[in-house]
């Protein structure tokens, strides 16, 4: 990897827990770790281990329908979305890309539906169940741009292809995560977006060229959905995840009005209406959203483990301090630091939660360490 790319990636990882311009500075979930330092590592680095925060992966493809039925190429094998993440930006299945003509004709975007174990088996580690913290993470193959160009690329920003995310417990009734996209205009074919302007869309974190990060989703955000309240979708037995490509032309919109009540806090005007979603468009080759893997996360016992490395320590304290006295909409606000939330001011109440969890270790990390010690 060129030195310039390494420097840029390290900068991104160091800055990953601070606001980068928008209100959604959600941490990306590390695919691989250095088992000594517990920090992100290139999957190809000797000694790199698959992050033990994952307890399962997609086990079956139920349906794969790329956007254009004539679309084909080396990236149309849905089996590549199964099993653990690899960190390879070529180990992907693409959902295809809609052209402007196809969009005007009403052609549907591509999608893929994956299954996760047996929801009736309480011991099946692959089933997604709503617990404390994030519940699953999706890996695309986005990249951090290394250059600024007249074509819309800004160095340090994300070359992204995004997708809506839907879940189901019976394979028939799906509910969609309410998404937000505050990207102001078209990115172009090789343009970038500010990842902290995006929420609840898969593909907002990079995964390729040594960086392996997944976008995490919390089923709690669907608790008030009518189909969840009625029982059509059981968030404690989610067996299916569907990814639906979002052509980044701006013809497809987000669900901002569902995400915050206008007038209840700073920046509320961003949620008075829904917004067009922009990402790289049009694209070719592995066009549209490129799915690499979907991983099921262990339940988080300690919310103060802000960087999700399994232990509440000085790294978490540093990240939390960076959001001190901020609230949703401020540049340094970070939802991971809002321990007494939701979306409250980061203050002494949050510090009290943090202090009570100081030096606590997540069960999954302790079990992983025990296993290694016994080998």
VENZIZI-V232857 format. One record per backbone hydrogen bond with DSSP energy under -1.0 kcal/mol. NH is the residue of the N-H (numbers start at 1). CO is the residue of the C=O. Records with the same first field share a line. If there is no record, write none. Layout:
BEGIN
NH: CO / CO
END
This chain:
BEGIN
6: 2
7: 3
8: 4
9: 5
10: 6
11: 7
12: 8
13: 9
14: 10
15: 11
18: 15
24: 196
29: 214
31: 212
33: 49
34: 39
38: 34
41: 32
45: 42
48: 45
49: 33
51: 31
54: 51
55: 296
56: 296
58: 294
59: 115
60: 115
62: 113
63: 113
65: 111
67: 95
71: 68
80: 77
81: 78
82: 79
83: 58
91: 88
92: 90
93: 291
94: 75
95: 289
96: 287
103: 99
104: 100
105: 101
106: 103
107: 102
111: 65
112: 243
113: 63
114: 241
115: 60
116: 239
121: 118
124: 121
128: 238
130: 235
135: 217
136: 217
137: 295
138: 215
139: 293
143: 159
145: 157
149: 153
152: 149
156: 145
157: 154
158: 193
159: 143
160: 158
163: 202
164: 244
166: 242
167: 175
168: 240
175: 167
177: 165
180: 199
182: 197
191: 188
192: 152
193: 158
197: 194
198: 195
199: 180
202: 163
207: 142
208: 211
211: 208
213: 206
214: 29
215: 138
217: 136
221: 218
222: 219
223: 220
225: 222
228: 225
229: 225
230: 226
232: 227
233: 227
237: 234
238: 128
239: 168
240: 168
241: 114
242: 166
243: 112
244: 164
245: 110
246: 162
254: 275
255: 179
258: 255
259: 256
264: 261
268: 265
270: 267
271: 268
272: 269
277: 252
280: 160
281: 188
287: 285
291: 93
292: 139
293: 139
295: 137
296: 56
297: 135
298: 53
300: 132
305: 302
306: 304
308: 305
312: 360
317: 313
318: 314
319: 315
320: 316
321: 317
322: 318
323: 320
324: 321
325: 346
326: 323
330: 327
333: 330
337: 334
339: 337
341: 338
346: 326
351: 347
352: 348
353: 349
354: 350
355: 351
356: 352
359: 312
360: 357
362: 310
366: 362
367: 363
368: 364
369: 365
370: 366
371: 367
372: 368
373: 369
374: 370
END
